[in-house]
Amino acid sequence: MRKLIWPLALVLVIAALAGGGVWLSQRGPAGLKPGTLIAEAASEAMVGRTAEVRVPWGACR
């Protein structure tokens, strides 16, 4: 029984560290607050560039 506990504990620790690393890597900078509008003139300055836009899932009210 003891021979099984140490390898299992080691695998669990490694999995927890890897999961924590992935979770921390997915957290981005704060950025803009929800509902912030961007001026049209600012969007014209980005000609030829790309931007990532994330839209949260939710209910329309």
Sequence and secondary structure as in RCSB ss.txt:
>XXXX:A:sequence
MRKLIWPLALVLVIAALAGGGVWLSQRGPAGLKPGTLIAEAASEAMVGRTAEVRVPWGACR
>XXXX:A:secstr
 HHHHHHHHHHHHHHHHHHHHHHHHH     S TT    HHHHHTTTT             
